[in-house]
Amino acid sequence: MFDVPSEMSLDLNTILKDWPHENGHVKVRKITGLDGREKLQLRVDLGVLQMEVTGRPDGQRPHNCESLLEYHQRRAVRAAGKSEDYKLTPEEFLGACNSSGRTCS
């Protein structure tokens, strides 16, 4: 668990009550988040999903890159510029694939 300031509520009932779902349909709206960035909200049968419009859906920037895949691609280019090999461990490979949204095999 994490602490929430007393003036802030994590209760989503207001959002859910004011934005009813339709069985079998997904409703989508674009909002501006508290951070000033655009986000997509999806109203689904069981609740609400919120995703960033650009970059990763969770808004994370691993190593200040759009994804772990981009991070490793940049490192590989730097290594190639120095005529060095760049290798990923199996864990790094899977992490880069998973964060990119691509299927890797």
C-alpha positions as CSV (number, residue, x, y, z in Angstrom):
1,M,0.0,0.0,0.0
2,F,1.0,3.6,-0.3
3,D,0.0,6.8,1.5
4,V,-2.5,9.1,-0.1
5,P,-2.9,12.7,1.0
6,S,-6.2,13.1,2.9
7,E,-7.5,15.7,0.4
8,M,-7.0,13.2,-2.4
9,S,-9.4,10.3,-3.1
10,L,-8.4,7.2,-5.0
11,D,-12.1,6.2,-5.2
12,L,-13.1,5.8,-8.9
13,N,-16.8,5.7,-8.3
14,T,-17.3,9.3,-9.4
15,I,-15.6,8.6,-12.8
16,L,-17.5,5.3,-13.2
17,K,-20.9,6.8,-12.2
18,D,-20.5,9.8,-14.6
19,W,-19.3,7.6,-17.5
20,P,-21.5,4.5,-17.7
21,H,-20.4,1.5,-19.7
22,E,-22.3,-0.2,-22.5
23,N,-22.0,-4.0,-22.5
24,G,-19.8,-5.2,-25.3
25,H,-18.5,-1.7,-26.2
26,V,-15.4,0.3,-25.3
27,K,-15.8,4.0,-25.0
28,V,-12.7,6.2,-25.4
29,R,-12.0,9.8,-24.5
30,K,-9.0,12.0,-24.6
31,I,-8.2,14.0,-21.5
32,T,-5.4,16.3,-20.2
33,G,-3.7,14.8,-17.2
34,L,-2.6,16.6,-14.1
35,D,0.9,16.6,-15.7
36,G,-0.4,18.5,-18.7
37,R,0.0,15.6,-21.1
38,E,-2.8,14.1,-23.2
39,K,-4.0,10.7,-22.1
40,L,-6.6,8.2,-23.4
41,Q,-9.2,6.8,-21.1
42,L,-11.1,3.7,-22.1
43,R,-14.4,2.8,-20.4
44,V,-14.8,-1.0,-20.4
45,D,-17.3,-3.2,-18.7
46,L,-15.2,-3.7,-15.6
47,G,-13.8,-0.2,-15.1
48,V,-11.5,2.4,-16.7
49,L,-8.1,2.1,-18.3
50,Q,-5.8,5.2,-18.8
51,M,-2.9,5.3,-21.1
52,E,-0.4,7.9,-22.4
53,V,-1.0,9.1,-26.0
54,T,2.7,9.1,-26.8
55,G,5.5,6.8,-25.7
56,R,4.8,3.8,-23.5
57,P,1.2,3.4,-22.3
58,D,2.4,3.7,-18.7
59,G,4.4,6.9,-19.3
60,Q,7.7,5.4,-18.2
61,R,10.9,6.3,-19.9
62,P,13.5,3.6,-19.1
63,H,17.0,5.2,-19.2
64,N,15.4,8.3,-20.6
65,C,14.3,6.4,-23.8
66,E,10.9,5.6,-25.2
67,S,11.4,1.9,-24.5
68,L,14.1,-0.5,-23.3
69,L,14.3,-1.6,-27.0
70,E,15.3,1.9,-28.0
71,Y,17.8,2.1,-25.1
72,H,19.6,-1.1,-26.3
73,Q,19.4,0.0,-29.9
74,R,21.2,3.2,-29.0
75,R,23.8,1.4,-27.0
76,A,24.4,-1.0,-30.0
77,V,24.9,1.9,-32.4
78,R,27.4,3.5,-29.9
79,A,29.3,0.2,-29.6
80,A,29.3,-0.3,-33.4
81,G,30.8,3.2,-33.8
82,K,33.7,2.1,-31.6
83,S,34.0,-1.2,-33.5
84,E,32.8,-3.1,-30.3
85,D,30.4,-5.9,-30.0
86,Y,27.2,-5.3,-28.1
87,K,25.4,-8.3,-26.5
88,L,22.3,-8.6,-24.5
89,T,21.8,-11.1,-21.7
90,P,18.7,-13.2,-22.1
91,E,16.9,-11.1,-19.5
92,E,17.8,-7.8,-21.2
93,F,16.6,-9.3,-24.6
94,L,13.2,-10.3,-23.1
95,G,12.8,-7.0,-21.3
96,A,13.5,-5.0,-24.5
97,C,11.0,-7.2,-26.4
98,N,8.3,-6.9,-23.7
99,S,8.6,-3.1,-23.4
100,S,8.5,-2.5,-27.2
101,G,5.1,-4.3,-27.6
102,R,6.7,-6.4,-30.4
103,T,6.8,-10.1,-30.6
104,C,10.3,-11.5,-30.2
105,S,11.5,-15.0,-30.7
